[in-house]
Amino acid sequence: MKRSLFLMGILLPVLGYCQSVDSSSMHKKLTTTAPLLGGVTVTNIVAPVNANGNTFTTQQPVIDVGFPVYKDFSAAHPLLIKTGIRYQGLFLSGGQNIGSTEFNSITVPLLVNYSISRTTSIAFVGLATVGSDFKRSIDAEDILYTIGARIGFRPGKSFRYGITLAYISNYSGKFLLPIPDIDWTISNRLSLTGIIPARTSLKYKLSQIQSLGVTASLNSSMYRLNDDAKDQYLHLQQNSAGLIYDLKLSQRWKLNLIAGHTFMQRLETFDTDQKVPFDGFTKLNDRVANISYRQNSFIFQGGISYEF
């Protein structure tokens, strides 16, 4: 389970991207207004950590921008091509022995979504990421990538699901994973969404503009280390659960707040030569960390998004 969660955390941006397009592109002939296919989301995740006698804070600002580059909803089989850019940072403040305190990553996604019918769609996703402390020039070894294909089904207006087969290449090795997802409007007030088992949210609608619920998720990111820590990378993993609050500020603006606690949190550095074989899931936990902080803490997340 831990190995699957570790990998799925890396895939969350891709799967969420794919899932959102599926919900907006399946029933165009039934809509009377133009769909909102692009958007900007700004998020910040903060966790105070006290581990191994060290006290520090991790702060992760994230900016996601997505926009369509081609769309044709007038054909019998609607087609959408979408791209964007994702920035994610990791800033460490306080006492820790990693060396660098500022890490940044840039991700460029590409998605092609094709509607086979009103109830079935297929999507192809590609994602390239560069993450580092950027204290030296980037080379080919610093590029992490994911490619995948998702087939989605929508048997009714209130229920849709899909499965993604994804190929991942990162500092720890290369992997192939099947990952299911679900989006279910249980009633007028209750809804369930999830990328199983990496992220699941159960929400209750308090009003037309507010909802409150519980959520569990995994955040995972990798960054190349340089200077005295050459040929190493930093890996942050955070499994957490807590309360989630959504507020619709207007037709296009939304606010999202999460307060929770981690039940698995690791900030570790590894040598880049510790590659796990393609069929070596059982060896992921055999990696030997050079520096390791393993301590749970409270975690807070706030975000605001704008759709266009």
C-alpha positions as CSV (number, residue, x, y, z in Angstrom):
1,M,0.0,0.0,0.0
2,K,2.8,2.5,0.9
3,R,4.5,1.8,-2.4
4,S,1.4,2.5,-4.4
5,L,0.7,5.7,-2.5
6,F,4.2,6.8,-3.0
7,L,3.8,6.5,-6.8
8,M,0.3,7.8,-7.0
9,G,1.2,11.0,-5.2
10,I,3.5,11.8,-8.1
11,L,0.6,11.2,-10.5
12,L,-2.0,13.3,-8.7
13,P,-1.5,16.4,-10.9
14,V,-1.9,14.3,-14.0
15,L,-4.9,12.4,-12.9
16,G,-6.7,15.5,-11.6
17,Y,-6.0,17.2,-14.8
18,C,-7.4,14.3,-16.8
19,Q,-10.4,13.9,-14.5
20,S,-11.5,17.5,-14.7
21,V,-11.4,17.5,-18.5
22,D,-13.5,14.4,-18.6
23,S,-16.3,16.1,-16.6
24,S,-16.5,19.1,-18.8
25,S,-16.2,17.6,-22.2
26,M,-18.5,14.7,-22.4
27,H,-22.0,16.3,-22.9
28,K,-21.4,19.4,-24.9
29,K,-24.6,18.9,-27.0
30,L,-26.6,19.0,-23.8
31,T,-25.2,22.3,-22.5
32,T,-26.5,25.8,-23.3
33,T,-23.5,27.8,-22.2
34,A,-19.8,27.6,-23.2
35,P,-17.9,25.4,-20.8
36,L,-15.1,26.8,-18.7
37,L,-12.1,24.8,-19.9
38,G,-9.2,26.9,-18.5
39,G,-8.3,28.0,-15.1
40,V,-5.7,29.2,-12.6
41,T,-5.2,27.8,-9.2
42,V,-2.9,29.1,-6.5
43,T,-2.3,26.9,-3.4
44,N,0.0,27.0,-0.4
45,I,0.6,24.0,1.9
46,V,2.3,24.6,5.3
47,A,3.4,22.0,7.8
48,P,5.4,22.6,11.0
49,V,7.8,19.7,11.7
50,N,9.6,18.7,14.9
51,A,11.9,15.7,14.1
52,N,15.2,14.3,15.4
53,G,15.6,17.3,17.6
54,N,15.1,19.7,14.7
55,T,12.3,22.1,14.3
56,F,11.5,23.5,10.9
57,T,8.6,24.4,8.6
58,T,7.8,23.2,5.1
59,Q,6.0,25.5,2.8
60,Q,4.8,24.5,-0.6
61,P,3.4,27.1,-2.9
62,V,1.8,25.7,-6.1
63,I,0.5,27.6,-9.2
64,D,-1.5,25.6,-11.8
65,V,-2.4,27.2,-15.1
66,G,-4.4,25.2,-17.7
67,F,-5.9,26.3,-21.0
68,P,-7.2,24.6,-24.2
69,V,-5.2,24.9,-27.4
70,Y,-7.7,23.1,-29.6
71,K,-11.4,22.1,-29.2
72,D,-14.1,20.8,-31.5
73,F,-17.4,20.0,-29.9
74,S,-19.5,20.2,-33.0
75,A,-18.3,16.8,-34.4
76,A,-19.9,13.5,-33.5
77,H,-16.9,12.7,-31.3
78,P,-15.8,15.9,-29.5
79,L,-12.1,16.5,-29.2
80,L,-10.1,18.7,-26.8
81,I,-6.4,19.3,-26.5
82,K,-5.2,21.1,-23.4
83,T,-1.9,22.2,-22.0
84,G,-0.6,24.5,-19.3
85,I,2.1,24.9,-16.7
86,R,2.5,24.0,-13.1
87,Y,5.0,25.6,-10.6
88,Q,5.7,24.0,-7.3
89,G,8.1,25.1,-4.6
90,L,9.4,23.7,-1.4
91,F,10.8,26.2,1.1
92,L,12.4,25.0,4.4
93,S,12.8,27.4,7.3
94,G,14.4,26.5,10.6
95,G,17.0,24.0,11.6
96,Q,17.6,21.1,9.3
97,N,20.7,19.5,7.7
98,I,19.7,19.1,4.1
99,G,21.8,22.1,2.9
100,S,19.6,23.8,0.4
101,T,16.5,25.4,1.7
102,E,14.7,26.5,-1.5
103,F,13.6,24.0,-4.2
104,N,11.5,24.7,-7.3
105,S,9.9,22.5,-10.0
106,I,8.3,23.3,-13.3
107,T,5.8,20.9,-15.0
108,V,4.4,21.1,-18.5
109,P,1.4,18.8,-19.1
110,L,-0.3,17.9,-22.4
111,L,-3.7,16.2,-22.6
112,V,-5.8,14.9,-25.5
113,N,-9.4,14.0,-24.7
114,Y,-11.6,12.2,-27.3
115,S,-15.2,11.4,-26.7
116,I,-16.1,8.0,-28.1
117,S,-19.7,8.5,-27.1
118,R,-21.8,10.5,-24.7
119,T,-20.9,8.0,-22.0
120,T,-17.3,7.0,-22.8
121,S,-14.1,9.0,-23.4
122,I,-10.5,8.3,-23.8
123,A,-7.6,10.6,-22.8
124,F,-3.9,10.5,-23.4
125,V,-1.7,12.4,-21.0
126,G,2.0,13.5,-21.0
127,L,3.8,15.3,-18.3
128,A,7.4,16.5,-18.1
129,T,8.9,17.9,-14.8
130,V,12.2,19.6,-13.9
131,G,12.7,19.9,-10.1
132,S,15.9,21.1,-8.4
133,D,17.5,23.6,-6.1
134,F,18.7,25.1,-9.4
135,K,22.3,25.7,-8.2
136,R,23.6,24.3,-11.5
137,S,22.5,23.9,-15.1
138,I,19.7,21.5,-15.9
139,D,20.6,18.4,-17.9
140,A,18.6,15.4,-19.4
141,E,18.9,13.4,-16.2
142,D,16.9,16.1,-14.3
143,I,13.8,15.6,-16.4
144,L,11.1,13.4,-14.8
145,Y,8.2,12.3,-17.0
146,T,4.9,10.5,-17.0
147,I,2.8,9.2,-19.9
148,G,-0.6,7.6,-19.5
149,A,-3.9,6.7,-21.0
150,R,-7.3,7.0,-19.2
151,I,-10.6,5.5,-20.3
152,G,-13.6,7.2,-18.6
153,F,-17.2,6.2,-18.3
154,R,-20.3,8.3,-17.4
155,P,-23.3,6.0,-17.1
156,G,-25.4,8.8,-15.6
157,K,-25.3,12.5,-14.8
158,S,-24.4,11.9,-11.2
159,F,-21.8,9.2,-11.6
160,R,-18.6,8.8,-13.6
161,Y,-15.5,6.7,-13.2
162,G,-12.3,5.8,-15.0
163,I,-9.0,4.0,-14.9
164,T,-5.6,5.3,-15.9
165,L,-2.6,3.2,-17.0
166,A,0.4,5.3,-16.3
167,Y,4.1,4.9,-17.0
168,I,6.4,6.8,-14.7
169,S,10.1,7.6,-14.9
170,N,11.7,9.4,-11.9
171,Y,14.8,9.4,-9.8
172,S,13.9,6.1,-8.0
173,G,13.2,4.1,-11.2
174,K,10.5,3.3,-13.8
175,F,7.1,2.0,-13.1
176,L,3.8,1.0,-14.7
177,L,0.6,1.5,-12.6
178,P,-3.2,1.2,-13.1
179,I,-5.1,3.8,-11.1
180,P,-8.9,4.1,-10.8
181,D,-10.8,7.3,-10.1
182,I,-14.4,8.1,-9.2
183,D,-16.8,11.1,-9.1
184,W,-20.2,10.4,-7.5
185,T,-22.9,12.8,-6.7
186,I,-24.6,10.7,-4.0
187,S,-27.5,13.1,-3.4
188,N,-28.3,16.8,-3.8
189,R,-26.0,17.6,-0.9
190,L,-23.5,14.7,-0.6
191,S,-20.7,13.9,-3.1
192,L,-17.7,11.6,-3.2
193,T,-14.6,12.1,-5.4
194,G,-11.4,10.1,-5.4
195,I,-8.2,8.9,-7.1
196,I,-8.1,5.6,-5.3
197,P,-6.4,5.1,-2.9
198,A,-4.3,8.3,-3.2
199,R,-6.9,11.0,-2.6
200,T,-10.5,10.8,-1.5
201,S,-13.0,13.5,-0.5
202,L,-16.5,13.2,0.9
203,K,-18.3,16.6,0.9
204,Y,-21.6,17.8,2.3
205,K,-23.2,20.9,0.6
206,L,-24.1,23.4,3.3
207,S,-25.6,25.8,0.8
208,Q,-25.4,26.7,-2.9
209,I,-22.0,28.2,-2.3
210,Q,-20.5,26.3,0.6
211,S,-19.5,22.7,1.3
212,L,-17.8,21.0,4.2
213,G,-16.3,17.5,4.3
214,V,-13.5,15.1,5.1
215,T,-10.5,14.4,2.9
216,A,-7.4,12.1,2.7
217,S,-4.6,12.7,0.3
218,L,-0.9,12.2,-0.5
219,N,1.5,14.9,-1.5
220,S,4.8,13.7,-3.1
221,S,7.6,15.7,-4.8
222,M,11.2,15.2,-5.8
223,Y,14.0,17.7,-6.3
224,R,17.6,17.3,-7.4
225,L,20.3,18.4,-4.9
226,N,23.5,20.1,-6.0
227,D,26.7,21.7,-4.5
228,D,28.1,19.4,-1.8
229,A,25.1,17.0,-2.3
230,K,25.7,16.1,-5.9
231,D,24.1,13.0,-7.3
232,Q,21.4,13.1,-4.6
233,Y,17.7,14.1,-4.6
234,L,15.2,15.2,-2.0
235,H,12.0,13.3,-1.6
236,L,9.0,14.7,0.4
237,Q,6.0,12.5,1.1
238,Q,3.0,13.5,3.1
239,N,0.0,11.3,3.7
240,S,-2.7,13.3,5.5
241,A,-6.3,13.5,6.5
242,G,-8.5,16.3,7.7
243,L,-11.4,18.6,7.1
244,I,-12.0,20.4,3.8
245,Y,-14.1,23.6,3.2
246,D,-15.1,24.9,-0.2
247,L,-16.6,28.4,-0.8
248,K,-17.8,29.6,-4.2
249,L,-17.0,33.3,-4.2
250,S,-18.6,33.9,-7.6
251,Q,-19.4,32.0,-10.9
252,R,-15.6,31.8,-11.6
253,W,-13.8,32.2,-8.3
254,K,-13.6,29.5,-5.6
255,L,-11.8,29.2,-2.2
256,N,-10.6,26.0,-0.7
257,L,-9.3,25.4,2.8
258,I,-7.9,22.2,4.4
259,A,-6.8,21.6,8.0
260,G,-5.5,18.1,8.9
261,H,-2.8,16.0,10.3
262,T,-0.3,13.7,8.6
263,F,-0.3,10.0,9.3
264,M,2.9,9.5,7.3
265,Q,5.4,12.3,6.7
266,R,9.0,11.8,5.3
267,L,11.6,14.4,4.2
268,E,14.6,12.4,3.0
269,T,17.6,12.5,0.7
270,F,18.8,9.6,-1.5
271,D,21.6,8.9,-3.9
272,T,20.4,8.9,-7.5
273,D,22.1,5.6,-8.2
274,Q,19.5,3.7,-6.0
275,K,17.3,2.7,-8.9
276,V,14.5,0.3,-8.4
277,P,13.9,-2.3,-11.2
278,F,10.8,-2.1,-13.3
279,D,9.2,-5.0,-11.4
280,G,10.8,-4.1,-8.1
281,F,8.0,-2.5,-6.2
282,T,9.0,-4.5,-3.1
283,K,12.4,-2.7,-3.1
284,L,11.1,0.9,-2.9
285,N,11.3,0.8,0.9
286,D,14.8,-0.7,0.7
287,R,16.3,2.7,-0.5
288,V,18.8,3.9,2.1
289,A,18.3,7.6,3.0
290,N,21.3,9.8,3.6
291,I,19.2,12.3,5.7
292,S,15.8,11.3,7.0
293,Y,13.2,13.2,9.0
294,R,10.1,11.1,9.8
295,Q,7.7,12.9,12.1
296,N,4.0,13.6,11.8
297,S,2.6,17.1,12.2
298,F,-0.4,19.3,11.5
299,I,-0.8,20.4,7.9
300,F,-2.7,23.4,6.5
301,Q,-3.7,24.2,2.9
302,G,-5.3,27.2,1.4
303,G,-6.1,27.8,-2.3
304,I,-8.0,30.0,-4.6
305,S,-9.0,29.3,-8.2
306,Y,-10.3,31.2,-11.2
307,E,-12.0,29.4,-14.2
308,F,-12.1,30.9,-17.7
